[in-house]
Amino acid sequence: MASTIIFEAGSTTTITNFAFSGTAGNVVTIKSSQPGIQFTLTKASGTVTANYLSIRDSNATGGAYWDATDETNFNFGNNTGWEFTVMPVTGEFFAFF
């Protein structure tokens, strides 16, 4: 079953162990309580690895590397500090022939 974790807009949460990961067909959504207003996740060091996440309105800070480069992650915009390898999902798709 897919899950959604909503963080209070403008809030800061200190992470010690990042345990948000989904599975194929069960993507975990992390987002702000108010669209367009970021929440902050902070971790002092290390690497935070994400899999099967849908992320929106997140500010990832601290000394950690926020790795969302796996193709199972979705950048739904207004995210800072995360490393994504694909462009944000905008709802518009174009085919080039």
C-alpha positions in Angstrom: 0.0 0.0 0.0 1.4 3.4 -1.0 1.9 5.9 1.9 2.0 9.7 2.1 4.0 11.5 4.8 3.1 15.1 5.2 5.4 17.6 6.9 4.2 20.8 8.3 5.0 23.7 5.9 8.0 25.7 7.1 9.0 23.1 9.7 12.4 21.5 10.2 12.9 17.9 11.0 16.3 16.5 12.0 16.9 13.0 10.6 19.2 10.4 12.2 18.0 7.4 10.2 16.1 8.0 7.0 13.6 5.2 6.7 11.3 6.5 3.9 11.4 4.0 1.1 8.8 2.5 -1.0 8.7 -0.5 -3.3 7.6 -1.1 -6.9 3.9 -0.2 -7.1 4.0 1.3 -3.6 5.7 4.7 -3.9 6.0 6.7 -0.7 5.1 10.4 -1.1 6.7 13.0 1.1 5.4 16.5 0.8 4.5 19.8 2.5 1.2 20.4 4.2 0.9 23.5 2.0 1.7 23.2 -1.7 4.5 25.6 -2.7 5.9 26.0 0.8 8.9 23.9 1.7 9.5 21.8 4.8 13.2 21.1 5.8 14.9 17.8 6.4 18.3 18.1 7.9 21.0 15.5 8.6 24.5 16.3 9.8 26.5 13.8 7.7 26.5 10.7 5.6 24.4 9.8 2.6 20.6 9.6 2.5 19.5 7.2 -0.2 16.0 7.3 -1.5 14.1 4.6 -3.4 10.5 4.7 -4.7 9.9 8.2 -3.4 7.7 11.0 -4.7 9.1 14.3 -3.3 7.5 17.7 -3.4 8.3 21.0 -1.5 11.3 19.6 0.3 14.5 21.4 1.4 17.2 18.8 2.3 20.1 20.4 4.3 22.9 19.7 6.7 26.2 18.0 5.8 24.6 14.9 4.3 24.3 14.0 0.6 20.6 13.6 -0.3 20.7 11.0 -3.0 17.5 10.6 -5.1 19.3 9.7 -8.3 17.7 6.2 -8.5 15.2 6.2 -11.4 12.5 5.0 -9.0 12.3 8.5 -7.5 10.0 11.3 -8.7 10.8 15.0 -8.4 7.5 16.8 -8.2 9.1 20.2 -7.9 10.2 22.9 -5.4 12.9 20.6 -4.0 16.3 21.8 -3.0 19.3 19.9 -1.7 18.3 16.6 -3.3 20.3 15.1 -6.1 18.0 13.9 -8.9 19.1 12.6 -12.3 15.9 13.3 -14.1 13.9 16.5 -14.7 11.0 17.3 -12.5 7.6 15.8 -13.4 5.4 18.6 -14.8 2.4 16.8 -16.1 3.4 17.7 -19.7 5.0 15.1 -21.9 6.3 15.6 -25.4 7.2 13.1 -28.0 9.9 13.8 -30.5 9.9 12.0 -33.8 
